[in-house]
Amino acid sequence: MIKYLKAFFYPAFLTYSYNLPKELVIARVGEVLQKKVTFFGTNDMTGYFLNGDTFAVNVVPAASTTGVRFGSTLVGEIIESQKGSTKIKTKVKPGIELYCIFFLTIVFGLACLYQFIKIGSVSILFWSLAMLIIGPALSIGLSNVAIASVRERYRMYIDKELKAIN
């Protein structure tokens, strides 16, 4: 359980290396991020540059949700290394909504546990245990799915494009 909590709050960095100059990598990543997302299109991710060498990638959800996004954002930093090769250091940040679900279910679970101590109803005890166990586990599980999804999109679109010209 501890490793899942660590991955939820402190996602791991992944680094990809390419034998290309930094300027070419930035140009190719920019081309991939400029592709339009259409209903019947193959591109199901959006992205933008945060600054000259840092970009963000999001997965376009299949469901039409307005405002609330349970996805994660991949942030990639393009770093020039020795011998003309370039590295892209990526980190995936879970959405704030998943953190809200995590903490709110714990708060409500503790409130139900207090009510159980105060009243003594067994049904309230089951509700509190369900919120304390299932709520955080659900948010961590959704986060793992979102992280895997956005990393897959990076490999499918950006990594594949950069390896094709390599």
Order of alpha helices (4+ residues) and beta strands (2+ residues): alpha-beta-alpha-beta-beta-beta-beta-alpha-alpha-alpha
